[in-house]
Amino acid sequence: MTRIINLRQARKQRARTEKRQQGDTNAARHGEPKPLRDARLAEARRADRILDAHQTPQDGDD
């Protein structure tokens, strides 16, 4: 037998969940101390440079 759900409550619960996820994302992004944030960004840039260095030139990129 199917479970009967209240669509209004389901919609509100989904909105709460999405808002909570967005809040967690913002807290992780903005709650990070500057030295850690700078280190994370530097590591991302370094990884991008390493990846770019390992790519082979494509035709027409001369």
Residue pairs with C-beta under 8 A, 6 or more apart in sequence:
32 40
